[in-house]
Amino acid sequence: MGCGYVGLVTGGCLAEMGHLVTCIDSDPRKVAQLRMGILPFFEPGLESLVQRNSQQRRLSFTSDAGVAIAAAGVVFITVGTPPLAQGGADTTQVMAAASEIGQHMQPGCVVANKSTAPVGTVQRIRDILDRAATQRGLTYSHEVVANPEFLREGTAVHDFMSPDRVV
């Protein structure tokens, strides 16, 4: 969820590895441009990677979160966390994404937060998912993980595809 810098690099690289990826963004204009192969920023190697994987049907884009989430085995949250005036991260978009995921996810789906967020965010996401499941009349535990990104602008595709370490 989120087709910004982290989401698009992550989605494109996972598709390049052979995974079927649907990138979700709430901005239908951005989704339309991505479907045409027009990226909202420049990152070396990303445009050709996105175009190739879109043509090979491993990478698609939608603003219909419900259908994509319902079919997903893993959902990555890659939305913005702008700084607050006091210096902390504003996790409003992360919690909104978690709420939407909770409305549509199926048992067994793993939620991975890649957005920059403080300690305790994984538990807050899990609580939102649990409440959503209860409201839907479902009872199952949710797997939520933190998957921080360490992608450098200008080398993000290379960093993702050839990490110097994996922990």
N, CA, C and O of each residue as an XYZ file, in Angstrom:
668
protein
N       0.856     -1.172      0.000
C       0.000      0.000      0.000
C       0.895      1.226      0.000
O       1.674      1.454      0.926
N       0.763      2.008     -1.064
C       1.544      3.219     -1.224
C       2.507      3.078     -2.386
O       3.377      2.207     -2.373
N       2.357      3.926     -3.386
C       3.214      3.876     -4.576
C       4.177      5.050     -4.612
O       4.439      5.615     -5.674
N       4.699      5.411     -3.461
C       5.740      6.416     -3.412
C       7.086      5.750     -3.643
O       7.172      4.674     -4.236
N       8.120      6.398     -3.171
C       9.482      5.922     -3.416
C       9.689      4.495     -2.914
O      10.098      3.621     -3.679
N       9.414      4.258     -1.648
C       9.659      2.936     -1.067
C       8.727      1.889     -1.670
O       9.172      0.792     -2.012
N       7.455      2.208     -1.803
C       6.490      1.247     -2.323
C       6.752      0.838     -3.749
O       6.649     -0.341     -4.087
N       7.091      1.798     -4.593
C       7.315      1.486     -5.996
C       8.608      0.697     -6.191
O       8.645     -0.248     -6.979
N       9.661      1.076     -5.484
C      10.913      0.317     -5.573
C      10.699     -1.101     -5.040
O      11.122     -2.069     -5.671
N      10.055     -1.226     -3.901
C       9.803     -2.544     -3.315
C       8.957     -3.405     -4.246
O       9.309     -4.551     -4.526
N       7.849     -2.859     -4.724
C       6.964     -3.609     -5.617
C       7.652     -4.021     -6.905
O       7.540     -5.168     -7.339
N       8.367     -3.080     -7.518
C       9.059     -3.382     -8.764
C      10.125     -4.453     -8.584
O      10.244     -5.361     -9.406
N      10.893     -4.348     -7.516
C      11.960     -5.323     -7.270
C      11.405     -6.697     -6.912
O      11.952     -7.710     -7.348
N      10.335     -6.750     -6.130
C       9.720     -8.047     -5.812
C       9.175     -8.699     -7.084
O       9.283     -9.914     -7.251
N       8.595     -7.908     -7.975
C       8.116     -8.447     -9.252
C       9.289     -8.954    -10.089
O       9.192     -9.999    -10.733
N      10.385     -8.218    -10.078
C      11.582     -8.639    -10.824
C      12.093     -9.986    -10.314
O      12.666    -10.763    -11.077
N      11.887    -10.259     -9.032
C      12.300    -11.535     -8.452
C      11.335    -12.668     -8.799
O      11.591    -13.827     -8.472
N      10.223    -12.330     -9.466
C       9.266    -13.340     -9.898
C       7.956    -13.371     -9.146
O       7.083    -14.180     -9.461
N       7.800    -12.509     -8.159
C       6.549    -12.470     -7.397
C       5.468    -11.716     -8.164
O       5.769    -10.804     -8.934
N       4.214    -12.098     -7.954
C       3.087    -11.344     -8.495
C       2.784    -10.223     -7.511
O       2.498    -10.482     -6.342
N       2.846     -8.979     -7.977
C       2.733     -7.814     -7.107
C       1.646     -6.881     -7.628
O       1.591     -6.573     -8.818
N       0.787     -6.441     -6.722
C      -0.176     -5.383     -7.025
C       0.148     -4.215     -6.126
O       0.067     -4.326     -4.903
N       0.514     -3.093     -6.724
C       0.793     -1.870     -5.973
C      -0.510     -1.082     -5.850
O      -1.211     -0.867     -6.838
N      -0.820     -0.661     -4.640
C      -2.059      0.053     -4.349
C      -1.723      1.497     -3.992
O      -0.816      1.757     -3.202
N      -2.460      2.428     -4.581
C      -2.323      3.834     -4.192
C      -3.707      4.466     -4.222
O      -4.533      4.133     -5.072
N      -3.952      5.374     -3.295
C      -5.268      6.015     -3.203
C      -5.468      7.088     -4.266
O      -6.588      7.565     -4.448
N      -4.405      7.479     -4.974
C      -4.483      8.522     -5.995
C      -4.706      7.883     -7.370
O      -3.768      7.342     -7.956
N      -5.941      7.940     -7.891
C      -6.222      7.297     -9.175
C      -5.403      7.872    -10.333
O      -5.112      7.165    -11.299
N      -5.030      9.154    -10.239
C      -4.205      9.757    -11.299
C      -2.812      9.125    -11.319
O      -2.272      8.823    -12.383
N      -2.251      8.934    -10.152
C      -0.933      8.292    -10.063
C      -1.004      6.863    -10.592
O      -0.116      6.427    -11.325
N      -2.056      6.135    -10.225
C      -2.230      4.759    -10.689
C      -2.330      4.722    -12.211
O      -1.717      3.864    -12.847
N      -3.092      5.637    -12.802
C      -3.230      5.689    -14.262
C      -1.876      5.943    -14.923
O      -1.555      5.319    -15.934
N      -1.086      6.848    -14.364
C       0.234      7.125    -14.927
C       1.151      5.918    -14.799
O       1.879      5.589    -15.736
N       1.123      5.258    -13.651
C       1.955      4.075    -13.463
C       1.565      2.973    -14.439
O       2.435      2.261    -14.940
N       0.295      2.823    -14.713
C      -0.153      1.828    -15.683
C       0.388      2.131    -17.076
O       0.585      1.217    -17.877
N       0.628      3.403    -17.368
C       1.201      3.817    -18.656
C       2.727      3.798    -18.632
O       3.369      4.124    -19.631
N       3.307      3.418    -17.497
C       4.753      3.365    -17.383
C       5.403      4.685    -17.023
O       6.619      4.832    -17.147
N       4.611      5.646    -16.578
C       5.124      6.962    -16.193
C       5.330      6.969    -14.681
O       4.372      6.862    -13.915
N       6.585      7.094    -14.260
C       6.915      7.087    -12.838
C       6.899      8.504    -12.268
O       7.231      9.456    -12.975
N       6.515      8.657    -10.991
C       6.424      9.989    -10.381
C       7.775     10.548     -9.929
O       7.838     11.668     -9.424
N       8.848      9.787    -10.104
C      10.192     10.225     -9.706
C      11.194      9.421    -10.522
O      10.833      8.431    -11.158
N      12.433      9.841    -10.503
C      13.487      9.126    -11.213
C      14.335      8.326    -10.234
O      14.792      8.846     -9.216
N      14.532      7.084    -10.550
C      15.442      6.212     -9.819
C      16.114      5.330    -10.871
O      15.423      4.615    -11.597
N      17.431      5.363    -10.970
C      18.125      4.587    -11.999
C      17.683      3.118    -12.022
O      17.702      2.436    -10.998
N      17.285      2.647    -13.208
C      16.889      1.263    -13.418
C      15.444      0.945    -13.110
O      14.955     -0.116    -13.497
N      14.749      1.833    -12.426
C      13.381      1.508    -11.993
C      12.381      1.554    -13.148
O      11.503      0.696    -13.231
N      12.496      2.524    -14.026
C      11.513      2.654    -15.111
C      11.479      1.400    -15.978
O      10.400      0.875    -16.254
N      12.623      0.918    -16.406
C      12.645     -0.278    -17.255
C      12.173     -1.504    -16.475
O      11.498     -2.369    -17.033
N      12.517     -1.582    -15.209
C      12.094     -2.684    -14.357
C      10.566     -2.700    -14.224
O       9.942     -3.755    -14.335
N       9.972     -1.536    -13.987
C       8.511     -1.428    -13.861
C       7.837     -1.772    -15.187
O       6.867     -2.529    -15.212
N       8.341     -1.225    -16.278
C       7.734     -1.494    -17.581
C       7.817     -2.976    -17.948
O       6.834     -3.560    -18.403
N       8.988     -3.583    -17.751
C       9.180     -4.996    -18.088
C       8.238     -5.891    -17.271
O       7.601     -6.791    -17.819
N       8.156     -5.644    -15.978
C       7.331     -6.498    -15.126
C       5.839     -6.234    -15.312
O       5.019     -7.129    -15.107
N       5.486     -5.016    -15.699
C       4.088     -4.727    -16.038
C       3.706     -5.487    -17.306
O       2.639     -6.098    -17.369
N       4.574     -5.447    -18.311
C       4.309     -6.158    -19.563
C       4.216     -7.665    -19.346
O       3.433     -8.345    -20.009
N       5.013     -8.180    -18.424
C       4.996     -9.613    -18.140
C       3.925     -9.991    -17.112
O       3.840    -11.141    -16.681
N       3.121     -9.017    -16.734
C       1.966     -9.209    -15.845
C       2.330     -9.685    -14.444
O       1.520    -10.314    -13.764
N       3.547     -9.384    -14.019
C       3.924     -9.663    -12.636
C       3.692     -8.442    -11.760
O       3.683     -8.553    -10.534
N       3.504     -7.280    -12.374
C       3.343     -6.039    -11.637
C       2.136     -5.292    -12.179
O       2.034     -5.032    -13.378
N       1.224     -4.950    -11.277
C       0.044     -4.187    -11.677
C      -0.220     -3.102    -10.645
O       0.344     -3.116     -9.551
N      -1.082     -2.165    -11.008
C      -1.377     -1.010    -10.164
C      -2.876     -0.832    -10.055
O      -3.611     -1.013    -11.026
N      -3.326     -0.471     -8.846
C      -4.760     -0.264     -8.631
C      -4.990      0.742     -7.516
O      -4.130      0.971     -6.666
N      -6.174      1.333     -7.546
C      -6.617      2.138     -6.406
C      -7.747      1.416     -5.677
O      -8.306      1.947     -4.717
N      -8.087      0.197     -6.133
C      -9.104     -0.635     -5.487
C      -8.414     -1.529     -4.457
O      -8.084     -2.681     -4.741
N      -8.207     -0.995     -3.283
C      -7.471     -1.715     -2.251
C      -8.162     -3.011     -1.843
O      -7.490     -4.009     -1.579
N      -9.462     -3.014     -1.788
C     -10.192     -4.175     -1.291
C      -9.897     -5.451     -2.051
O      -9.602     -6.479     -1.443
N      -9.971     -5.402     -3.362
C      -9.740     -6.589     -4.187
C      -8.297     -7.061     -4.049
O      -8.042     -8.258     -3.909
N      -7.356     -6.126     -4.089
C      -5.937     -6.490     -4.003
C      -5.598     -7.090     -2.642
O      -4.890     -8.095     -2.566
N      -6.089     -6.491     -1.584
C      -5.783     -6.986     -0.234
C      -6.410     -8.358     -0.003
O      -5.777     -9.237      0.581
N      -7.635     -8.546     -0.452
C      -8.317     -9.825     -0.256
C      -7.564    -10.981     -0.913
O      -7.665    -12.121     -0.459
N      -6.815    -10.698     -1.973
C      -6.084    -11.738     -2.693
C      -4.636    -11.886     -2.226
O      -3.923    -12.766     -2.707
N      -4.192    -11.037     -1.294
C      -2.776    -10.975     -0.937
C      -2.378    -11.964      0.149
O      -3.141    -12.239      1.075
N      -1.175    -12.486      0.014
C      -0.560    -13.287      1.065
C       0.277    -12.425      1.992
O       0.443    -12.742      3.170
N       0.804    -11.331      1.453
C       1.587    -10.357      2.208
C       1.183     -8.969      1.737
O       1.054     -8.728      0.537
N       0.983     -8.060      2.682
C       0.707     -6.662      2.347
C       1.786     -5.813      3.007
O       1.977     -5.865      4.221
N       2.487     -5.032      2.190
C       3.497     -4.106      2.701
C       2.863     -2.736      2.860
O       2.222     -2.238      1.935
N       3.031     -2.127      4.012
C       2.603     -0.743      4.228
C       3.813      0.132      3.928
O       4.842      0.038      4.597
N       3.677      0.989      2.910
C       4.792      1.843      2.490
C       4.309      3.280      2.307
O       4.679      3.950      1.343
N       3.498      3.736      3.220
C       2.946      5.089      3.135
C       3.834      6.079      3.883
O       4.736      5.686      4.624
N       3.572      7.348      3.683
C       4.393      8.389      4.287
C       4.219      8.520      5.787
O       3.139      8.280      6.328
N       5.293      8.902      6.445
C       5.277      9.218      7.876
C       6.023     10.541      8.061
O       7.160     10.565      8.532
N       5.374     11.626      7.686
C       6.051     12.928      7.780
C       6.392     13.269      9.231
O       5.745     12.786     10.159
N       7.410     14.103      9.413
C       7.791     14.460     10.783
C       6.759     15.379     11.432
O       6.176     16.247     10.783
N       6.554     15.166     12.713
C       5.714     16.054     13.512
C       6.547     17.245     13.972
O       7.776     17.200     13.916
N       5.899     18.288     14.417
C       6.602     19.488     14.886
C       7.587     19.151     16.011
O       8.657     19.754     16.104
N       7.222     18.182     16.868
C       8.086     17.793     17.986
C       9.218     16.866     17.551
O      10.082     16.533     18.363
N       9.230     16.442     16.284
C      10.299     15.600     15.779
C       9.940     14.145     15.578
O      10.684     13.435     14.901
N       8.844     13.663     16.127
C       8.424     12.273     15.946
C       7.822     12.059     14.565
O       7.705     12.998     13.777
N       7.443     10.828     14.279
C       6.828     10.484     13.000
C       5.308     10.513     13.120
O       4.743     10.000     14.085
N       4.661     11.109     12.143
C       3.200     11.119     12.062
C       2.762      9.802     11.422
O       2.942      9.612     10.219
N       2.200      8.908     12.198
C       1.816      7.580     11.704
C       0.349      7.499     11.284
O      -0.201      6.404     11.163
N      -0.276      8.637     11.064
C      -1.690      8.669     10.673
C      -1.950      7.828      9.432
O      -2.909      7.057      9.391
N      -1.089      7.974      8.408
C      -1.294      7.219      7.162
C      -1.061      5.720      7.369
O      -1.722      4.899      6.734
N      -0.137      5.364      8.245
C       0.115      3.952      8.543
C      -1.118      3.334      9.189
O      -1.532      2.234      8.823
N      -1.698      4.039     10.143
C      -2.876      3.508     10.842
C      -4.087      3.450      9.908
O      -4.901      2.531     10.004
N      -4.208      4.422      9.013
C      -5.298      4.391      8.025
C      -5.126      3.195      7.091
O      -6.102      2.525      6.752
N      -3.892      2.926      6.677
C      -3.626      1.762      5.827
C      -3.966      0.477      6.575
O      -4.581     -0.428      6.009
N      -3.571      0.392      7.840
C      -3.877     -0.796      8.646
C      -5.385     -1.008      8.746
O      -5.865     -2.138      8.661
N      -6.123      0.074      8.924
C      -7.577     -0.026      9.011
C      -8.170     -0.579      7.715
O      -9.052     -1.436      7.742
N      -7.679     -0.084      6.591
C      -8.175     -0.578      5.296
C      -7.780     -2.035      5.082
O      -8.581     -2.826      4.584
N      -6.580     -2.386      5.444
C      -6.138     -3.776      5.324
C      -7.044     -4.675      6.164
O      -7.476     -5.732      5.705
N      -7.327     -4.254      7.387
C      -8.177     -5.036      8.277
C      -9.566     -5.292      7.744
O     -10.182     -6.305      8.078
N     -10.066     -4.398      6.925
C     -11.402     -4.563      6.339
C     -11.447     -5.651      5.275
O     -12.521     -6.167      4.966
N     -10.280     -6.013      4.703
C     -10.282     -6.900      3.538
C      -9.371     -8.126      3.634
O      -9.545     -9.077      2.872
N      -8.401     -8.122      4.559
C      -7.426     -9.210      4.575
C      -8.059    -10.534      4.956
O      -9.069    -10.590      5.659
N      -7.436    -11.597      4.471
C      -7.904    -12.942      4.746
C      -6.984    -13.609      5.770
O      -5.843    -13.179      5.943
N      -7.462    -14.649      6.446
C      -6.598    -15.371      7.387
C      -5.315    -15.824      6.702
O      -5.334    -16.269      5.555
N      -4.211    -15.707      7.411
C      -2.926    -16.118      6.877
C      -2.135    -15.007      6.214
O      -0.948    -15.172      5.935
N      -2.771    -13.890      5.964
C      -2.088    -12.760      5.346
C      -1.128    -12.131      6.360
O      -1.484    -11.945      7.524
N       0.074    -11.809      5.920
C       1.078    -11.157      6.755
C       1.110     -9.677      6.383
O       1.096     -9.331      5.202
N       1.151     -8.818      7.375
C       1.265     -7.381      7.147
C       2.671     -6.964      7.556
O       3.103     -7.205      8.683
N       3.379     -6.334      6.617
C       4.756     -5.892      6.861
C       4.806     -4.374      6.768
O       4.498     -3.795      5.727
N       5.195     -3.738      7.862
C       5.302     -2.278      7.855
C       6.705     -1.860      7.432
O       7.677     -2.129      8.139
N       6.813     -1.197      6.269
C       8.087     -0.655      5.798
C       8.161      0.846      6.046
O       9.218      1.447      5.857
N       7.074      1.455      6.459
C       7.071      2.890      6.734
C       7.881      3.172      7.996
O       7.865      2.390      8.947
N       8.584      4.292      7.991
C       9.363      4.693      9.161
C       8.408      4.968     10.313
O       7.517      5.810     10.198
N       8.588      4.267     11.414
C       7.653      4.407     12.530
C       8.344      4.056     13.841
O       9.312      3.296     13.856
N       7.847      4.610     14.934
C       8.468      4.343     16.237
C       8.164      2.944     16.759
O       7.263      2.257     16.279
N       8.950      2.544     17.762
C       8.722      1.283     18.462
C       7.272      1.280     18.967
O       6.772      2.293     19.456
N       6.622      0.147     18.842
C       5.236      0.014     19.282
C       4.241      0.079     18.128
O       3.066     -0.246     18.304
N       4.701      0.496     16.951
C       3.791      0.630     15.801
C       3.235     -0.718     15.366
O       2.065     -0.810     14.994
N       4.053     -1.767     15.407
C       3.581     -3.096     15.016
C       2.411     -3.517     15.905
O       1.428     -4.066     15.406
N       2.501     -3.269     17.211
C       1.404     -3.633     18.113
C       0.163     -2.808     17.819
O      -0.952     -3.328     17.865
N       0.346     -1.529     17.519
C      -0.806     -0.680     17.181
C      -1.486     -1.183     15.903
O      -2.714     -1.199     15.818
N      -0.698     -1.587     14.923
C      -1.263     -2.144     13.685
C      -2.020     -3.423     14.004
O      -3.148     -3.606     13.546
N      -1.412     -4.308     14.785
C      -2.068     -5.571     15.157
C      -3.391     -5.308     15.869
O      -4.374     -6.001     15.606
N      -3.438     -4.325     16.763
C      -4.676     -3.989     17.467
C      -5.762     -3.545     16.487
O      -6.923     -3.932     16.624
N      -5.387     -2.739     15.506
C      -6.348     -2.281     14.485
C      -6.861     -3.472     13.689
O      -8.060     -3.570     13.429
N      -5.973     -4.376     13.300
C      -6.379     -5.566     12.536
C      -7.291     -6.460     13.360
O      -8.272     -6.992     12.841
N      -6.977     -6.629     14.640
C      -7.819     -7.454     15.519
C      -9.222     -6.868     15.648
O     -10.213     -7.596     15.578
N      -9.304     -5.542     15.838
C     -10.625     -4.885     15.932
C     -11.411     -5.069     14.634
O     -12.611     -5.342     14.666
N     -10.745     -4.923     13.509
C     -11.423     -5.080     12.216
C     -11.919     -6.512     12.043
O     -13.028     -6.732     11.558
N     -11.102     -7.481     12.439
C     -11.522     -8.883     12.325
C     -12.737     -9.150     13.194
O     -13.677     -9.821     12.766
N     -12.722     -8.629     14.411
C     -13.858     -8.803     15.318
C     -15.122     -8.200     14.707
O     -16.189     -8.813     14.754
N     -15.004     -7.014     14.140
C     -16.155     -6.361     13.498
C     -16.670     -7.175     12.317
O     -17.860     -7.136     12.003
N     -15.780     -7.905     11.667
C     -16.171     -8.747     10.526
C     -16.642    -10.123     10.971
O     -17.027    -10.946     10.140
N     -16.614    -10.380     12.282
C     -17.048    -11.670     12.802
C     -16.006    -12.764     12.607
O     -16.343    -13.948     12.584
N     -14.751    -12.373     12.469
C     -13.675    -13.334     12.249
C     -12.812    -13.439     13.501
O     -12.661    -12.477     14.253
N     -12.254    -14.616     13.706
C     -11.326    -14.784     14.818
C     -10.091    -15.505     14.303
O     -10.139    -16.705     14.033
N      -9.018    -14.803     14.167
C      -7.731    -15.368     13.815
C      -6.663    -14.369     14.210
O      -6.924    -13.169     14.299
N      -5.470    -14.860     14.446
C      -4.404    -13.959     14.848
C      -3.716    -13.410     13.606
O      -3.658    -14.060     12.562
N      -3.208    -12.220     13.747
C      -2.579    -11.535     12.626
C      -1.076    -11.524     12.791
O      -0.564    -11.261     13.879
N      -0.375    -11.807     11.720
C       1.078    -11.708     11.715
C       1.429    -10.324     11.203
O       1.124     -9.984     10.060
N       2.062     -9.534     12.035
C       2.491     -8.193     11.666
C       3.980     -8.107     11.970
O       4.428     -8.463     13.060
N       4.734     -7.632     10.994
C       6.181     -7.526     11.160
C       6.654     -6.134     10.773
O       6.005     -5.428     10.001
N       7.783     -5.761     11.320
C       8.452     -4.533     10.913
C       9.505     -4.917      9.887
O      10.307     -5.821     10.122
N       9.505     -4.240      8.760
C      10.453     -4.506      7.681
C      11.020     -3.173      7.212
O      10.696     -2.699      6.122
N      11.875     -2.566      8.050
C      12.377     -1.229      7.716
C      13.149     -1.228      6.401
O      13.767     -2.220      6.014
N      13.091     -0.091      5.734
C      13.801      0.019      4.462
C      15.084      0.800      4.668
O      15.166      1.722      5.479
N      16.075      0.395      3.903
C      17.364      1.075      3.936
C      17.803      1.340      2.506
O      18.922      1.010      2.113
N      16.908      1.940      1.737
C      17.181      2.216      0.332
C      17.692      3.636      0.176
O      17.093      4.586      0.680
N      18.796      3.769     -0.522
C      19.356      5.094     -0.761
C      18.856      5.601     -2.104
O      18.881      4.880     -3.102
N      18.402      6.848     -2.121
C      17.972      7.436     -3.389
C      19.141      7.437     -4.354
O      20.259      7.810     -3.998
N      18.869      7.018     -5.574
C      19.901      6.943     -6.593
C      20.514      5.559     -6.734
O      21.107      5.240     -7.764
N      20.370      4.728     -5.686
C      20.886      3.352     -5.747
C      19.874      2.363     -5.164
O      20.239      1.241     -4.810
N      18.614      2.770     -5.062
C      17.603      1.957     -4.378
C      17.373      0.602     -5.042
O      17.262     -0.409     -4.349
N      17.300      0.566     -6.364
C      17.079     -0.703     -7.049
C      18.266     -1.629     -6.783
O      18.080     -2.799     -6.448
N      19.463     -1.116     -6.930
C      20.656     -1.914     -6.660
C      20.681     -2.360     -5.195
O      20.957     -3.525     -4.908
N      20.395     -1.447     -4.277
C      20.383     -1.796     -2.847
C      19.410     -2.922     -2.550
O      19.722     -3.833     -1.783
N      18.226     -2.862     -3.160
C      17.205     -3.894     -2.917
C      17.627     -5.228     -3.515
O      17.509     -6.269     -2.868
N      18.120     -5.197     -4.752
C      18.433     -6.429     -5.469
C      19.761     -7.056     -5.041
O      19.967     -8.257     -5.215
N      20.657     -6.246     -4.483
C      21.968     -6.740     -4.066
C      22.330     -6.198     -2.690
O      23.267     -5.410     -2.560
N      21.600     -6.610     -1.672
C      21.876     -6.075     -0.334
C      23.235     -6.540      0.175
O      23.686     -7.643     -0.135
N      23.874     -5.687      0.954
C      25.169     -6.090      1.518
C      24.981     -7.012      2.728
O      25.913     -7.707      3.133
N      23.777     -7.016      3.301
C      23.459     -7.951      4.381
C      21.936     -8.066      4.498
O      21.190     -7.142      4.173
N      21.513     -9.228      4.970
C      20.099     -9.464      5.233
C      20.010     -9.996      6.648
O      20.655    -10.988      6.987
N      19.204     -9.333      7.481
C      19.061     -9.732      8.873
C      17.684    -10.345      9.066
O      17.342    -10.757     10.174
